[in-house]
Amino acid sequence: MAPLTLVIGNRNYSSWSLRAWILLKHLGVPFEEIQVVLDTPSTREEIERYGPSGRVPVLRQGELAVWDSLAICEYAAELTGKGWPQDQQARAVARSVCAEMHSGFTHLRSLWPMNARARNRRTAMTAALEADIERIDVIWNDCRARFGATGPWLFGEYSIADAMYTPVVLRFNTYGARISPTARWYMATVLEDSSLQEWVAAAKQEPWTNPSEEVG
Ligand SMILES: N[C@@H](CCC(=O)N[C@@H](CS)C(=O)NCC(=O)O)C(=O)O
């Protein structure tokens, strides 16, 4: 396989970067990493050296640029033959929950920004935020109940769905979401994951702070 390079943002704040990065780790795909610091005057110009959207993550393989976290996950799944559940119906549901994450949960994403190293933050609860949290709780319960028999992840084996929901677990952990026992159990699985622990440890070493994402 031609060498891969993943361009990511700040580990502490860049939830979309984390999704692509942790999937590549779980699929066992070797890759180089380039980090672009977000929220500086030159961020956009720097990212545009690698991909056209001005956003991270971007996956490079020679001249090929793949941008947007879900497209990167799909490409990694094509390269490895892993990442989606084997069963057709499970795969269809996995794609549904990934798409729902990718295009939704705007209240959660804006009110509880990912801040990987922060703990014990608290914010005022809103009805819209509560609805996002409840919906995610339902998704995790449903996936675990219907498809989780073969392992600890949403679809048993690790899948793109787990990568897509990893930043949500970090948010729930930072801001103290009130969730069901099954959702708490799933959170523990994600938080104990050695790849995530590697990411969070590196986030703690980063010197950059973005005040707009320091909430609670
Ligand atoms: N839909 C995109 C979203 C990517 C995105 O918003 N990335 C943020 C960092 S998490 C970014 O690059 N921000 C750069 C900026 O706003 O200057 C994806 O899934 O990759």
The ligand as an ORCA input file, in Angstrom:
! r2SCAN-3c Opt
* xyz 0 1
  N     -17.278     17.657      8.021
  C     -15.856     17.777      8.301
  C     -15.648     18.782      9.422
  C     -14.193     19.115      9.590
  C     -13.977     20.288     10.533
  O     -14.886     21.089     10.810
  N     -12.753     20.394     11.038
  C     -12.366     21.483     11.906
  C     -11.529     20.973     13.068
  S     -12.374     19.790     14.061
  C     -11.456     22.420     11.136
  O     -10.720     22.000     10.281
  N     -11.464     23.697     11.439
  C     -10.521     24.588     10.828
  C     -10.981     25.965     10.866
  O     -12.156     26.160     11.169
  O     -10.174     26.847     10.566
  C     -15.292     16.391      8.636
  O     -16.077     15.502      8.958
  O     -14.081     16.179      8.534
*
